[in-house]
Amino acid sequence: MLNNLAGRIVHCGDIGAGQLTKLSHNLVVAINTVALGEVLAASVKAGGNLQVLCDVMSAGMAGSKMLDWFQKTLFTPERPAFFAIDLMNKDLGLCLDEFSNYPMPLGQLVKQTYNAARAKGMGGKDSTSVSEIYEELLGVRLQAAA
């Protein structure tokens, strides 16, 4: 039955290990999303070409599935929502609660960025739209050329 719901099933360990794995995954996704949004917005503001930046990053160590995903979400005029900022923010909170006994300064900074997006009423937008925080600060729009 699970095969009908998921393309891949991974046994993570004892009860709770699957949730921990999912939350850890989403923290890395959120960190990557915020880092890409910040760097790409600053690069475009400084005169960089978004497509060239993405091509070079994709071919190098900065390449990631999240950078590829931006092409389908953030870089489009409509910016469709697949996984809402509200949902990512919830997972970030759960993950940071789970890791509350460990120093997580980067995780906390990313959580603050998602909190700022929610405070601006962006909770229903796609989680990649957290990058709009940087777009607004820098006065740029990250959008693929038509």
C-alpha positions as CSV (number, residue, x, y, z in Angstrom):
1,M,0.0,0.0,0.0
2,L,2.8,2.4,0.8
3,N,4.2,1.9,-2.7
4,N,1.1,3.6,-4.1
5,L,1.9,6.7,-2.0
6,A,5.6,7.1,-2.4
7,G,8.1,6.5,-5.2
8,R,10.7,5.3,-2.7
9,I,10.3,3.8,0.8
10,V,13.3,4.0,3.1
11,H,13.4,2.2,6.5
12,C,15.0,4.8,8.8
13,G,15.1,2.8,12.0
14,D,13.0,2.7,15.2
15,I,9.8,4.6,15.7
16,G,10.4,8.3,15.3
17,A,13.5,7.9,13.1
18,G,11.5,8.5,9.9
19,Q,10.2,11.8,11.3
20,L,13.7,12.9,12.4
21,T,15.0,12.1,8.9
22,K,12.3,14.1,7.2
23,L,12.8,17.1,9.5
24,S,16.6,16.9,9.0
25,H,16.1,16.8,5.2
26,N,13.7,19.8,5.3
27,L,16.2,21.8,7.4
28,V,18.9,21.3,4.8
29,V,16.4,22.2,2.0
30,A,15.4,25.4,3.8
31,I,19.0,26.3,4.4
32,N,19.8,25.8,0.8
33,T,16.7,27.7,-0.3
34,V,17.6,30.8,1.8
35,A,21.3,30.6,0.8
36,L,20.4,30.5,-2.9
37,G,17.8,33.3,-2.6
38,E,20.2,35.6,-0.8
39,V,23.2,34.9,-3.1
40,L,21.2,35.0,-6.3
41,A,19.4,38.3,-5.4
42,A,22.7,39.9,-4.4
43,S,24.4,38.7,-7.6
44,V,21.6,40.0,-9.8
45,K,21.6,43.3,-7.9
46,A,25.4,43.5,-8.5
47,G,24.8,43.1,-12.3
48,G,25.0,39.3,-12.7
49,N,22.9,37.5,-15.2
50,L,20.5,35.1,-13.5
51,Q,20.7,32.4,-16.2
52,V,24.5,32.5,-16.4
53,L,24.7,32.3,-12.6
54,C,22.4,29.3,-12.5
55,D,24.3,27.6,-15.4
56,V,27.6,28.0,-13.7
57,M,26.4,27.0,-10.3
58,S,24.6,24.0,-11.7
59,A,27.7,22.8,-13.4
60,G,29.8,23.2,-10.2
61,M,29.7,22.2,-6.6
62,A,27.0,24.8,-5.9
63,G,24.5,22.8,-8.0
64,S,21.6,21.3,-6.2
65,K,18.1,19.9,-6.8
66,M,16.8,23.1,-5.1
67,L,18.5,25.3,-7.6
68,D,16.9,23.2,-10.3
69,W,13.6,23.5,-8.5
70,F,13.8,27.3,-8.6
71,Q,13.3,27.1,-12.4
72,K,9.8,25.6,-11.8
73,T,8.8,27.8,-8.9
74,L,10.6,31.0,-8.0
75,F,11.9,32.0,-11.5
76,T,8.4,31.8,-13.1
77,P,6.0,34.7,-13.3
78,E,3.3,32.8,-11.5
79,R,5.4,31.3,-8.7
80,P,3.2,28.3,-8.0
81,A,3.0,26.9,-4.5
82,F,4.0,23.3,-4.1
83,F,5.2,23.3,-0.4
84,A,4.0,26.3,1.5
85,I,6.2,28.6,3.6
86,D,3.8,27.8,6.5
87,L,4.6,24.1,6.2
88,M,8.3,24.5,5.9
89,N,8.2,26.9,8.9
90,K,6.4,24.3,10.9
91,D,8.9,21.6,10.0
92,L,11.8,24.0,10.9
93,G,10.3,24.6,14.3
94,L,9.8,20.8,14.9
95,C,13.4,20.1,13.8
96,L,14.9,22.9,15.9
97,D,12.9,21.7,18.9
98,E,14.3,18.2,18.3
99,F,17.8,19.6,18.2
100,S,17.3,22.1,21.1
101,N,20.2,20.6,23.0
102,Y,22.6,21.3,20.2
103,P,23.9,24.6,18.8
104,M,22.1,25.3,15.6
105,P,22.9,28.9,14.7
106,L,22.4,28.5,10.9
107,G,19.1,26.7,11.5
108,Q,17.9,29.5,13.8
109,L,18.8,32.2,11.2
110,V,16.9,30.3,8.5
111,K,13.9,29.9,10.8
112,Q,14.0,33.7,11.4
113,T,13.9,34.3,7.6
114,Y,10.9,32.0,7.3
115,N,9.3,33.8,10.2
116,A,9.8,37.1,8.4
117,A,8.2,35.8,5.3
118,R,5.2,34.6,7.3
119,A,5.0,38.0,9.0
120,K,4.7,39.6,5.6
121,G,1.7,37.4,4.8
122,M,3.6,35.0,2.5
123,G,2.7,31.8,4.4
124,G,0.7,30.2,1.6
125,K,3.4,30.9,-1.0
126,D,5.8,28.2,-2.1
127,S,8.7,27.8,0.3
128,T,11.1,29.0,-2.4
129,S,9.3,32.3,-2.3
130,V,11.1,33.0,1.0
131,S,13.7,34.5,-1.4
132,E,11.3,37.4,-1.9
133,I,12.6,38.7,1.4
134,Y,16.0,39.3,-0.4
135,E,14.3,40.5,-3.6
136,E,12.5,43.2,-1.6
137,L,15.6,44.2,0.3
138,L,17.6,44.5,-2.9
139,G,14.9,45.7,-5.3
140,V,15.3,42.9,-7.7
141,R,13.2,40.1,-9.2
142,L,14.6,36.6,-9.8
143,Q,12.8,35.6,-12.9
144,A,14.0,33.6,-15.9
145,A,14.2,35.6,-19.2
146,A,11.2,35.1,-21.4
